[in-house]
Amino acid sequence: MRYKNASHVLPDELLKEVQKYVAGEALYIPGLEEKRKWGEGSGARTYYKERNARIKEEYQQGSSFEQLEERYGLSQERLKHIVYKKE
């Protein structure tokens, strides 16, 4: 990422307004692209969605919370949250 001098890029009126808030500091201004949700870039969002679906399915097929706790390494409270969550 390259830094640009704000006085070379922004109109004087806007520069003076920005200086009221962050004079002398570096300021990051994100682009206009849409912000991605957590885990979309790394695949974590998909992984946990699929894992939670498996947990729900196994519970509905008769697995106990104790069995799921051992299999997935999650607390029973967390498992209950996953199983009973409405989507």
C-alpha positions in Angstrom: 0.0 0.0 0.0 1.4 3.4 -1.0 0.8 6.5 1.1 -0.3 9.7 -0.5 -0.1 13.2 0.9 -3.7 14.2 1.6 -2.9 17.8 0.6 -2.2 16.5 -2.9 -5.4 14.5 -3.2 -8.1 16.2 -1.1 -9.8 19.5 -1.7 -8.8 22.2 0.8 -12.2 22.2 2.6 -12.2 18.5 3.0 -8.6 18.4 4.2 -9.3 21.0 6.9 -12.3 19.0 8.1 -10.3 15.7 8.3 -7.5 17.5 10.1 -9.9 18.3 12.9 -10.0 14.6 13.7 -6.7 13.1 12.7 -4.1 15.8 12.1 -0.6 14.5 11.8 -1.6 10.8 12.0 -1.8 8.1 9.3 -5.3 7.4 8.2 -6.5 4.3 6.3 -9.4 4.9 3.9 -10.9 1.6 2.6 -11.9 1.2 -1.0 -15.5 1.1 -2.2 -15.6 -2.7 -2.7 -18.1 -4.6 -0.6 -16.9 -5.8 2.8 -16.9 -9.5 3.1 -18.4 -11.3 6.1 -16.2 -13.0 8.7 -14.6 -16.2 7.4 -15.6 -15.8 3.7 -12.0 -15.3 2.5 -10.5 -18.1 4.6 -13.3 -20.7 4.2 -13.9 -20.8 7.9 -17.5 -19.7 7.5 -18.3 -22.6 5.2 -16.3 -25.1 7.5 -18.3 -24.1 10.6 -21.6 -24.1 8.7 -21.0 -27.6 7.5 -19.7 -28.8 10.9 -22.8 -27.4 12.6 -25.1 -29.1 10.1 -23.3 -32.5 10.8 -23.7 -31.9 14.5 -27.5 -31.3 14.1 -27.9 -34.3 11.9 -26.0 -36.6 14.3 -28.1 -35.3 17.2 -31.3 -35.9 15.3 -30.1 -39.5 14.5 -29.7 -40.2 18.2 -26.2 -39.1 19.2 -26.1 -37.8 22.8 -24.5 -34.5 23.8 -21.9 -36.5 25.6 -21.0 -38.3 22.4 -20.9 -35.1 20.4 -18.8 -33.4 23.0 -16.2 -36.1 22.7 -16.3 -36.3 18.9 -16.1 -32.5 18.3 -14.3 -31.2 21.3 -17.0 -28.7 22.2 -18.8 -28.1 25.4 -22.3 -29.4 25.9 -23.5 -25.8 26.2 -22.0 -24.9 22.8 -23.5 -28.1 21.3 -26.9 -27.2 22.7 -26.6 -23.8 21.2 -25.8 -25.3 17.8 -28.5 -27.9 17.9 -31.4 -25.7 19.1 -30.5 -22.6 17.0 -33.2 -21.7 14.6 -32.2 -20.8 11.1 
